[in-house]
Amino acid sequence: MAKNKGSRIIVVLECTECRSNEEKRSAGVSRYSTTKNRRNSPGRLELKKYCRYCNKHVFHKETK
């Protein structure tokens, strides 16, 4: 039996500084996966997480 489409979905968060910075420590983009409730937060999710390529805590935004 198939379940209905739930309100929680899996989203991917990507580092904002790694995408824009050409001269960084190493090649790569930090990504995290998490879930969000689409009814409570319909907009793009933005969290401050640790980026191992930038070596600091930076904002990670939800990708499409």
N, C-alpha and C positions, 0 to 999 in steps of 0.2 A: 504494500500500500504506500502510495506516494504522499508525502506531507505537503501541506500548503506552503506557499512562499512566505517565510517568516519575516519578522520585522528586523532581525539582526543579520547583517551582511559582513563579509570579510573585505577589508580594505587594505591597501598597501600605502605605507608612509615612506616618503623619499626625502633625503636631506636637501635643503634649499641651497646651502653654501657649496656643496660638491658640484652641483649642476652649473653654477655660475662662475666658479673659481677655476681658471685654467692652470695656475701655478700652485698646485697643492702638494701635499706630502707624497701621496701615491695615487695611482690610477684606480678609479672605482667610485661607486656611489652607494652610500649607506641606505639600506631599506629595511623596514620593519613591517610585519603583518599583524593586524589586530582586527577586532570586530567593533561595529558601532550599530546603534539602533537608528534606523532610517526615519522613524517617526519622530523621535526626540531631537535628532540633529540632522536635518536634511541637507545642510551646507557641507562644505569641505572641512574635514577634520584637520587640526593643526596642533601638534604636541611637541614639547621640548624633550628630545631624546639624545642619547650619547652617539656621536658619530666617530667611528674608529679611524676614518680617513682624515677627518679634521682634527682629531684628538681633543674634542671638547663637546659640550652640550650645545646643540643648535636646534632650531625649529625644523621639524619634519612635516611636510604637507601631504595630504592625500592625493594620489594620482588617479587618473581615469581608469 
